[in-house]
Amino acid sequence: MTATPIFRAEGIQKAFPGVLALKGVDISLHPGSIHALLGENGAGKSTLIKVITGVHAPTAGKMYLDGAETGFASPRDAIAKGIGVVHQERNLFPRFSVAENIFLEQLADSWVRPVDYARLNREARPWLESLELDIDPATPVSELSVARMQLVEIAKALSLKSRVLLLDEPTASLTSSETDRLFTILRRLRDDGTSLVFVSHKLEEVQEICDRVTVLRDGENACDSRPMQGVDRNDLVQMMIGRAESGGAWRHRDTEAQPEVLGLTGVATALGHRDIDLTVRKGEIVGLYGLIGVGRTELAKCIMGQFAVTGGELRVDGSAVRIGSVAEAIHRHGIGYISEDRKGEGLILQHTVLENAGVPIWRKLARAFGSLSDRRVEGVVTPFLRKLEVKTPSLAQTAGNLSGGNQQKISVAKWLAAGVSLLIVDEPSVGIDIKTKAYLHDLLRELADNGTAILLISSDMPEMIALADRIAVMDGYRIRGEVANTGVYRDISRRIMDLIHGESAARAG
């Protein structure tokens, strides 16, 4: 790796009304390198990426490309100069095909000519194949899973042949096998001379694939472009949050004598589930583990009444019910749902922080007091927003203006404030930092200790083993078995993978 940076940013400042987001940040990117950019939510990572890619103009500071001072008037200007990005929040057009999304920049340059769709689809295939994506390029993006949308975003960025490619949480929605494939591609790009910036809260991934690191804390450098050699996890955490890592570990909790809050017996759904048996008791955390696309989120949406339960029995508090709508699930049965898709389902991004955090409790407060005021809503939700350390100038700030991690905190806080009896938590820690993840885990344990039943959906096996009392394993829209958690990672992970891959129960034992 050459000692000369392909790109250098020096003394970058970025001010927004009432907020100095970046306070003189430096970063150097080298060709043939994978460079980690780390920091807590709100540390300035996304803002720095937007400055580097032409979304924001810096308030102060300079940028250099190939040793010459440069600047970017727009994202398209940055792309033209070889700076590409895969943003944390997907930026695809759902009604457009996969091929149209991949070549959107090229289409924009030739809008006066008719589109040759056969050629477009043909040229898209190699980029999809490079990620081992077996997708027809003519498929509308709206028909893809969240994980496949993320891989299409990456294929789109690769098609631009960027010399500098920034990836903001690229593995957040990917399975372990999809992440392995992505890492193979990133290493190939690195070996071909591309400079890659990798933003992730998954420090094990950072340590696996990155060779240099820049850490931001409160908009400033905690370290600048340091080699990863000799830097361990504790060093990274110390630089990110200013102290050693903390957070509770798994502990045994006896919930067998507690009453059933949610029960499914022989349940079938309109989405294709069959013979689903599942129980969640009061104060119990039951994990629902499986690879992305096996039907976990879809089952949650059927429980919530978004899609129909077509067979078997669904019980709430021991009584058989038919839940006809999400509103009925929330207000009649006390079921909350933290969605994995905070942008599409979890929040109304055009509304304020207060409005988003207060939605589930509006009806309850209005019924109790006869009228509803912002002050009353604020009194209920503020303790949870503070406990999760949501970074916002005020509760009147539009949620869409906050970082992705802070949006996730709001989507969690609103259900904590609602005080539901059953909380379905779908991929709760996607895109949140280490300290917030520890707080969130402690909050979920605290909720369970206080009697809330929790159904936890997570593709993060360490998270699953840290939290769950029992783990139901799903594959192919069926539950393949159940594992009693002991907190022993190697043992539990082997049992889970044996169930997924159809191994015998005797071998798993």
C-alpha positions in Angstrom: 0.0 0.0 0.0 1.4 3.3 -1.0 2.1 6.0 1.6 0.4 8.7 -0.6 -3.3 9.2 0.1 -5.6 9.2 -2.9 -8.0 11.4 -0.9 -7.3 13.7 2.1 -9.7 15.8 4.2 -8.1 18.4 6.6 -9.8 20.4 9.3 -13.3 19.7 8.1 -16.0 21.7 9.9 -19.7 21.5 9.2 -22.2 23.7 11.0 -26.0 23.3 11.0 -28.4 25.7 12.8 -27.6 25.3 16.4 -25.2 22.4 15.9 -21.5 22.1 15.0 -21.5 18.6 13.7 -17.9 18.4 12.6 -15.2 20.3 14.5 -12.0 20.1 12.4 -12.0 16.5 11.3 -9.0 14.9 9.4 -9.0 11.7 7.4 -6.6 10.2 4.8 -7.7 7.4 2.4 -5.1 5.3 0.6 -5.5 3.2 -2.6 -5.6 -0.5 -1.9 -6.9 0.0 1.6 -10.1 -0.7 3.6 -10.5 2.1 6.1 -12.8 1.8 9.1 -14.8 5.0 10.1 -16.1 4.5 13.6 -18.0 6.5 16.2 -21.2 6.5 18.2 -24.5 7.6 16.7 -24.2 11.4 16.3 -20.4 11.4 16.4 -20.4 12.9 12.9 -19.7 9.8 10.6 -22.7 10.3 8.3 -22.1 14.1 8.1 -18.4 13.5 7.1 -19.5 11.0 4.5 -22.0 13.6 3.1 -19.3 16.2 2.9 -16.9 13.8 1.1 -19.6 12.8 -1.4 -20.9 16.3 -2.2 -24.2 16.2 -0.3 -23.0 19.0 2.1 -20.5 21.7 1.5 -18.0 22.0 4.4 -18.2 25.1 6.5 -14.4 25.1 6.8 -11.5 22.9 5.9 -10.0 21.5 2.7 -10.2 18.3 0.6 -7.5 16.9 -1.7 -7.8 14.4 -4.5 -4.6 12.9 -5.9 -2.7 15.7 -4.0 -4.7 18.6 -5.6 -7.2 20.6 -3.7 -10.8 19.8 -4.7 -14.4 20.2 -3.8 -17.7 18.8 -4.9 -20.6 20.9 -6.0 -23.0 18.0 -5.8 -23.1 14.2 -5.4 -23.0 13.8 -9.2 -19.9 15.9 -9.2 -18.3 13.6 -6.6 -19.3 10.6 -8.7 -17.8 12.1 -11.8 -14.5 12.5 -9.9 -14.6 8.8 -8.7 -16.2 9.1 -5.2 -19.0 6.6 -4.7 -21.1 5.8 -1.7 -23.6 3.2 -0.4 -25.7 5.1 2.2 -27.0 3.5 5.4 -30.6 4.3 4.3 -31.5 2.7 0.9 -31.8 5.2 -2.0 -33.5 3.0 -4.5 -36.7 3.7 -6.6 -39.1 0.9 -5.7 -41.1 1.1 -8.9 -37.9 1.0 -11.1 -36.3 -2.3 -12.0 -33.1 -3.5 -10.5 -31.3 -2.7 -13.8 -32.8 0.8 -13.9 -31.7 1.5 -10.3 -28.1 0.2 -11.0 -27.7 2.5 -14.0 -29.7 5.5 -12.9 -26.8 7.9 -13.3 -26.2 6.8 -16.8 -29.9 7.0 -17.6 -29.9 10.6 -16.3 -27.2 11.5 -18.8 -29.1 10.2 -21.8 -32.7 11.1 -21.0 -33.4 12.4 -24.6 -32.7 8.9 -26.0 -35.1 5.9 -25.6 -33.9 3.3 -23.1 -32.6 0.0 -24.5 -34.0 -2.2 -21.7 -32.5 -5.4 -23.2 -29.0 -3.9 -23.1 -29.6 -2.4 -19.7 -30.6 -5.8 -18.3 -27.7 -7.5 -20.0 -25.2 -5.0 -18.6 -26.6 -5.2 -15.1 -26.1 -9.0 -14.9 -22.3 -9.0 -14.3 -22.7 -6.6 -11.3 -25.4 -8.8 -9.8 -23.4 -12.0 -10.4 -20.3 -10.4 -8.8 -22.4 -10.4 -5.6 -23.8 -13.8 -6.3 -27.3 -12.3 -6.6 -29.6 -14.5 -8.6 -32.1 -11.8 -9.5 -33.7 -11.0 -12.9 -32.5 -7.4 -13.6 -36.0 -6.6 -14.8 -37.5 -7.3 -11.4 -39.0 -4.2 -9.7 -37.1 -3.3 -6.6 -40.3 -3.2 -4.6 -40.5 -7.0 -4.8 -37.1 -7.6 -3.2 -36.3 -8.3 0.5 -34.5 -5.6 2.6 -31.2 -7.6 2.3 -31.4 -7.9 -1.5 -32.2 -4.2 -1.8 -29.0 -3.5 0.2 -27.0 -5.7 -2.2 -28.5 -3.9 -5.2 -27.3 -0.6 -3.7 -23.8 -2.1 -3.5 -24.1 -3.4 -7.1 -25.1 0.2 -8.1 -22.1 1.7 -6.4 -19.7 -0.9 -7.9 -21.1 -0.2 -11.4 -19.8 3.4 -11.2 -16.2 2.0 -10.9 -15.4 4.4 -8.1 -11.8 4.9 -7.0 -13.0 5.8 -3.5 -16.1 3.9 -2.3 -17.7 4.7 1.0 -20.0 2.1 2.6 -22.2 3.2 5.5 -23.4 0.2 7.5 -23.4 -2.1 4.4 -23.9 -5.3 6.3 -26.7 -4.1 8.6 -29.4 -6.1 6.7 -27.3 -9.0 5.5 -27.0 -12.5 6.7 -23.6 -13.9 7.7 -23.2 -15.7 4.3 -24.2 -12.5 2.4 -21.7 -10.6 4.5 -19.0 -13.2 3.7 -19.7 -12.7 0.0 -19.6 -9.0 0.3 -16.2 -9.1 2.1 -14.9 -11.2 -0.7 -15.9 -8.5 -3.2 -14.5 -5.7 -1.0 -11.1 -7.5 -0.7 -11.1 -8.0 -4.5 -11.8 -4.2 -5.0 -9.0 -3.4 -2.4 -6.5 -5.6 -4.2 -7.4 -3.8 -7.5 -6.5 -0.5 -5.9 -9.8 0.9 -4.8 -9.9 2.9 -1.6 -12.8 1.7 0.6 -14.3 3.3 3.7 -16.2 0.9 5.9 -18.7 2.2 8.5 -20.0 -0.3 10.9 -21.0 -0.8 14.6 -20.0 -4.4 14.3 -16.5 -4.3 15.6 -15.8 -7.9 14.8 -16.3 -7.1 11.2 -14.1 -4.0 11.4 -11.3 -6.1 12.9 -11.8 -8.8 10.2 -11.6 -6.7 7.1 -10.2 -3.2 7.8 -6.5 -2.2 7.8 -6.8 1.4 8.9 -9.2 3.2 11.2 -10.4 6.7 11.9 -12.6 7.2 15.0 -14.8 10.2 15.6 -16.2 11.3 19.0 -18.5 14.3 19.4 -17.6 15.6 15.9 -13.8 15.4 16.5 -11.0 12.9 15.8 -10.3 10.4 18.5 -7.8 9.0 16.1 -7.0 9.8 12.5 -6.2 7.2 9.8 -4.3 4.9 12.2 -3.2 1.4 11.1 -5.4 -1.4 12.6 -2.4 -3.5 13.5 -2.1 -3.7 17.3 -5.5 -2.1 17.9 -7.9 -4.4 19.7 -11.6 -4.1 20.4 -11.1 -2.5 23.8 -8.9 0.2 22.2 -11.7 0.9 19.6 -14.4 1.1 22.3 -12.2 3.4 24.4 -11.7 5.8 21.5 -15.4 5.7 20.6 -17.0 6.3 23.9 -14.1 7.4 26.2 -14.3 4.5 28.5 -14.2 0.7 28.5 -17.2 -1.4 27.1 -19.9 -2.3 29.5 -23.3 -4.0 29.4 -25.1 -6.9 31.2 -24.4 -10.5 30.3 -27.0 -13.3 29.9 -28.5 -14.6 33.1 -30.9 -17.4 33.9 -34.4 -16.3 34.7 -37.1 -18.8 35.7 -40.4 -18.0 33.8 -41.9 -21.4 33.4 -44.6 -20.8 36.0 -45.7 -17.4 34.5 -48.9 -17.1 32.5 -49.0 -17.2 28.7 -49.2 -13.8 27.1 -48.9 -15.0 23.4 -49.7 -18.5 22.2 -49.7 -19.9 18.7 -50.8 -23.5 18.0 -50.7 -25.0 14.5 -50.9 -21.5 13.0 -51.0 -21.0 9.3 -50.9 -17.6 7.6 -51.7 -16.0 4.3 -48.0 -15.5 3.8 -47.2 -19.2 3.8 -46.4 -20.2 7.4 -47.6 -23.7 8.4 -47.8 -25.5 11.8 -46.4 -22.7 13.9 -46.3 -23.5 17.6 -44.9 -20.7 19.8 -45.4 -19.5 23.4 -44.2 -16.3 25.1 -44.9 -16.0 28.8 -45.1 -13.0 31.1 -41.7 -11.6 31.8 -40.0 -14.0 29.2 -37.7 -13.1 26.3 -38.2 -15.6 23.5 -35.9 -15.4 20.6 -37.0 -16.1 17.0 -33.8 -16.8 15.1 -33.2 -17.7 11.5 -31.5 -16.3 8.4 -33.0 -13.3 6.6 -36.0 -14.3 4.4 -37.2 -17.4 6.4 -40.4 -15.8 7.6 -39.7 -14.3 11.0 -40.7 -10.7 10.2 -43.6 -12.0 8.2 -44.9 -14.0 11.2 -44.6 -10.8 13.4 -46.8 -8.9 10.9 -49.4 -11.7 11.0 -49.5 -11.6 14.8 -49.9 -7.8 14.5 -52.9 -8.2 12.2 -51.3 -6.8 9.1 -51.7 -10.1 7.3 -54.2 -12.8 8.0 -53.9 -15.9 10.2 -55.6 -18.5 8.1 -55.5 -21.6 10.4 -54.7 -22.8 13.9 -55.1 -20.8 17.0 -53.7 -17.4 18.1 -54.1 -16.6 21.8 -53.5 -13.4 23.8 -53.5 -13.8 27.6 -54.9 -17.3 27.2 -57.9 -16.4 25.0 -58.2 -17.2 21.3 -58.4 -14.1 19.2 -58.6 -12.9 15.6 -56.6 -9.7 15.2 -58.0 -7.8 12.2 -55.7 -4.8 12.2 -52.5 -3.3 13.6 -54.5 -0.7 15.5 -56.5 -3.6 17.2 -53.3 -5.3 18.1 -51.9 -2.2 19.8 -54.9 -0.7 21.5 -57.1 -3.8 22.3 -54.5 -6.4 22.9 -51.5 -4.3 24.1 -49.0 -5.6 21.5 -46.2 -3.4 20.3 -43.9 -3.9 17.3 -40.4 -2.4 16.8 -39.9 -2.8 13.0 -36.6 -3.7 11.4 -37.4 -1.0 8.7 -37.5 2.2 10.7 -37.5 4.3 7.5 -40.4 2.6 5.9 -42.5 1.4 8.9 -41.0 2.5 12.2 -41.2 6.2 11.9 -42.9 9.0 10.0 -39.8 10.9 9.0 -41.6 14.1 8.1 -43.0 14.4 11.7 -41.2 15.6 14.8 -39.4 13.5 17.4 -42.2 14.1 19.9 -44.9 13.1 17.4 -43.1 9.9 16.5 -42.4 8.9 20.1 -45.9 9.7 21.2 -48.0 7.9 18.5 -48.7 4.7 20.4 -49.8 6.6 23.6 -52.0 9.3 22.0 -55.3 7.3 22.3 -54.5 6.1 25.9 -53.6 9.7 27.1 -56.7 11.2 25.4 -59.0 8.6 26.9 -57.5 9.1 30.4 -57.5 12.9 30.4 -60.1 13.9 27.9 -57.7 16.0 25.9 -54.2 15.7 24.5 -51.3 18.2 24.8 -47.7 18.1 23.7 -46.7 18.7 27.3 -48.5 15.6 28.5 -47.0 13.4 25.7 -43.6 14.9 26.4 -43.8 14.0 30.1 -44.3 10.3 29.2 -41.8 9.9 26.4 -38.9 12.1 27.5 -37.5 9.7 30.1 -37.1 7.0 27.5 -35.6 9.4 24.9 -33.1 10.5 27.6 -32.3 7.0 28.7 -31.5 6.0 25.1 -29.6 9.3 24.7 -31.4 10.4 21.5 -29.3 13.3 20.1 -31.6 16.0 18.8 -31.6 19.8 19.1 -35.2 19.6 20.4 -38.3 17.4 20.5 -39.6 19.6 17.7 -36.8 18.5 15.3 -38.0 16.5 12.3 -37.1 12.8 12.7 -35.8 12.6 9.1 -33.1 15.2 9.9 -31.5 12.9 12.6 -28.9 10.2 12.0 -30.1 6.7 11.3 -29.0 5.5 14.7 -31.0 8.2 16.5 -34.0 7.3 14.4 -33.7 3.8 15.6 -33.5 4.9 19.2 -36.8 6.8 18.7 -38.5 3.8 17.2 -37.5 1.8 20.3 -38.4 4.6 22.8 -41.9 5.0 21.6 -42.8 1.4 22.5 -41.0 1.6 25.8 -43.2 4.6 26.6 -46.3 2.7 25.5 -46.0 0.1 28.3 -47.4 -2.8 26.1 -47.8 -6.3 27.6 -46.2 -8.0 24.6 -43.4 -6.3 22.7 -42.2 -7.8 19.4 -38.7 -6.5 18.7 -37.4 -7.0 15.2 -33.6 -6.5 14.6 -33.5 -3.9 17.4 -29.8 -3.0 17.2 -29.3 -2.5 13.5 -27.4 0.7 13.0 -27.0 1.6 16.7 -23.7 2.0 18.5 -22.1 -0.1 21.2 -23.2 2.1 24.1 -26.8 2.4 22.9 -26.9 -1.4 22.2 -25.9 -2.0 25.8 -28.5 0.4 27.1 -31.1 -1.2 24.8 -30.3 -4.7 26.1 -30.5 -3.5 29.7 -33.9 -1.9 28.9 -35.2 -5.1 27.4 -34.1 -7.1 30.4 -35.7 -4.5 32.7 -38.9 -4.7 30.8 -39.0 -8.4 31.0 -38.1 -8.3 34.7 -41.1 -6.0 35.2 -43.4 -8.5 33.4 -43.4 -7.5 29.7 -43.4 -10.5 27.4 -40.8 -10.0 24.6 -40.5 -11.8 21.2 -37.0 -11.0 20.0 -36.2 -11.3 16.3 -32.5 -11.0 15.6 -29.9 -12.2 13.1 -27.2 -11.2 15.5 -26.5 -14.4 17.3 -24.4 -12.9 20.1 -27.4 -10.5 20.8 -29.8 -13.5 20.7 -27.7 -15.5 23.2 -27.2 -12.4 25.4 -30.9 -11.8 25.8 -33.2 -14.8 25.2 -34.5 -17.3 27.7 -35.5 -19.7 24.9 -34.7 -19.6 21.2 -37.2 -20.8 18.5 -35.4 -21.5 15.2 -37.3 -20.7 12.0 -36.5 -21.9 8.5 -38.7 -22.0 5.4 -41.7 -20.4 7.2 -41.7 -23.1 9.8 -40.3 -23.4 13.3 -37.8 -26.3 13.2 -37.2 -26.6 16.9 -36.4 -24.8 20.1 -33.3 -24.4 22.2 -33.2 -23.5 25.9 -30.5 -20.8 26.3 -27.6 -21.4 28.7 -25.6 -18.4 27.7 -22.8 -20.6 26.3 -22.2 -19.2 22.9 -20.4 -22.1 21.2 -22.9 -24.7 22.4 -26.1 -22.7 21.6 -24.8 -21.5 18.2 -24.1 -25.1 17.2 -27.5 -26.3 18.3 -29.2 -23.4 16.4 -27.2 -24.1 13.2 -27.9 -27.8 13.5 -31.6 -27.1 13.5 -31.3 -24.7 10.5 -29.4 -27.2 8.5 -31.7 -30.1 9.5 -29.3 -32.1 11.7 -30.8 -34.6 14.1 -31.8 -33.5 17.6 -29.5 -36.2 19.0 -26.4 -34.7 17.5 -27.5 -31.2 18.7 -27.8 -32.5 22.3 
